[in-house]
Amino acid sequence: MNEFDWHKDAISNSTLITSSYKNTQNVRRFFKLKCGENFKFDRNFMLWMKGAQGLTMGDAVGEWLS
């Protein structure tokens, strides 16, 4: 299996957060679509994402919205 490319691969709620996760423009577009235009990568959320390997992007959306 090829490693997920956070810069260009399609992201969905079921996309697994991998060890290669990066805060890319592609990821930002996904979060803005799911969380709204007010989405921002704040320090607490970035720290949560760093420890979220194995969870899904849907889990991350839920965390940001909570």
Number of C-alpha atoms within 10 A of each C-alpha: 3 4 8 17 14 18 14 11 10 12 19 12 14 11 15 18 22 17 13 10 17 16 12 13 12 16 19 14 15 19 22 14 11 16 15 12 10 7 16 14 13 9 9 10 13 14 11 13 22 14 11 18 14 11 15 17 21 18 17 18 16 13 12 18 11 6
